[in-house]
Amino acid sequence: MTLFSLEMILFKLALASCTLCTFGYLLSLLIKRVMLAKISTLVLAIAFGFLTLNLLAAFINSAGLTSLGSRNFFIFFAWAVSGAYLGFQFKTKTRLLGAFISPFILILMIAAAAQETGKSLLPENLQSWLTTLHLFFAIIGEAFFVLASCAGAMFIIQNGLLKHKKLGKMSRLLPSLHDLDRINHLCLLWGFPILTIGIIAGTVFAGLAWKTLWPVDPKIIWSFAAWVIYGFLLHQRLAIGWKGSRMAVLSCTVFILFLLSFLAVRFCFTTLHDFI
Amino acid sequence: MILLIGLNHKTAPLAVREKLFAGCEEKKNLLSDLLGLPGVQEALYISTCNRVELVAVMDGEGKTIQGLKRFLSQSGGLTDQEVANCFYVYRDQEAIRHLFRVAASLDSLVMGETQILGQVKDAYRQALAQNATGLVLNRLMHRSFRTAKRVRTETTIAANPVSVSFAAVELAKKIFGSLAGKKVLLIGAGEMAELTGVHLIANGAEEITVANRSQAQGTALAGKFHGKAILLDDLDAAICDTDIVISSTGATSYVVTEESIRQSMRKRKNSLLFLIDIAVPRDIEPTADSIENVYLYNIDNLQDIVDENMKVRKKEALKAEAIVEEEVIHYNNWIKELEAVPTIVSLRAMAEGIVRQEMGKSLGFLQKLSEEDRGKVDNLVKSVVNKILHAPVTVLKEESSEVSSKGIVDAVRQLFRLDD
């Protein structure tokens, strides 16, 4: 068996286990059993293992880190989100949060499957260790923000139930407010500096390649706006003490706005980042 | 025959239960006295504050029920009138069902409470230590534990709290996750507030502060929790530094206003605040609930949760009864099968006797054979006998467990002349 076919098998296994855990999580939400979410978390951990091996195999297969395959870009994103989520499971009991995270991971995996194998993400002229660094940190930073807003969305639901004095099956099923808020907090705390490093790497590359630090480009402007807003949220959280429902609503809104604007830019403009 | 005699909170007033409970506790060798009664083969007794039950395996009925009743009434010093009114007697299947229902907490004052199973287990352990149980009771008790476990796992009868203070603890957990290290402020030294405080501490809450109008009473309550007492005037400062507030004063106007909470939320950097107002009239201004990250529950809110949970329990109890019924049938079949056992044993003994006798007669012929061939003949004879006996034994077991052992056992004994 060649290393390439091993990579393919690992990818398929990862895709299958991601699908399985997504259904498991959604079903646990439907039939209101935490046990099923716990099992799904285990399945997700297995999926994470496959993703890690898949990335390793892809790394050994590839010519080097600079020519990242476009499929691996999505796999890496899925890996980062699931890794961050699983990491938090050691600290907090928020198994049900997976019901919001896993569909996102599954979409990324499907997007990855849709990519041609062996197709390089970056055009030849953009391949550099700086762009790799830029992508690496930007993806991990974004993964944390995805998690922050999923936790925020769940917080809004649980908050609504508790404010309306409804301690029903749903409320018992969902994680506690404190745990969800803590995830939101930690995600902002970790995501922001990591994204900052990613942006700096991109800037340095732009400076070297195009002799300008900030090429005027819609996607760059949006990303910068995202960075500023997340920075603002983090500041409000740490210095002013914005917490709980306000933070949850804000991080959700910001995330949805950026997702929409990203899609708009993606399909309506030509940008330097056309490959994503 | 399995016999169950006892009384519980439904049949006997507290005064009677108390007397009997104390009487049973005092008697050191109650079990051996019980076994000394005529006809009693196995026995055990369960005694808790809500019930005293006596389970016995008898080898006939007759006067034994009266004997057991007298035994119980003497232990507790009860009058004849009380005995006549309070005791219930269950036999066989009914006794099995009653015991299973008790172990599964379907017969409890608070249905679905978990303590009773431990008490039943203790009772069994005690009987086991004194060698008071045998084949029938051992299996009966294990089956009752199994039933209780099935009810616990297959229904949600014990899942949700049915008391106001436990509901408050569950809510606190849904807000804070773990209660470890959480600070609790009690306003007023009411009994309900105290109880809720006890439950919160049992679940990990650490610091307790008591604010009360009467300093002495406040200090006394704070002492119980190893906490500190403060004056009502310092309330606002205390709220800034607390996670859970339980208010139960007798004040006629609001003790905590929306404005004061708003101000303390600013100081506490908006961290989550759980307010429990169990006072009537209310202590905390209801509009405080509209403040972000503040969760205000009054006594009605908590009672609604409890009522809802109670409804769920009642619904789940139906499922539990079905499980009990299933287990009763299971056990009853085994008991009935047991009645056929002596007949099966004597049937086999008879067959073995015939084999031994006939083999003895053919000893001369057998000795001519080699060692190996003799073994083969031996096996042949045994397997023929076993094959012939297989059908009657199976039918005997099936018929006994499914219908009754009476007719079939008599028939087999007659057919094979087992009683000659």
Interface residues (C-beta under 8 A of the other chain):
Chain A: T92 K93 Q158 L162 K163 K165 L167 G168 S171 R172 P175 S176 L177 H178 D179 D181 I240 G241 W242 K243 G244 S245 R246
Chain B: N160 A167 E170 L171 K173 K174 I175 F176 G177 K269 N270 S271 L272 D289 E292 N293 Y295 Y297 N301 D304 I305 E308
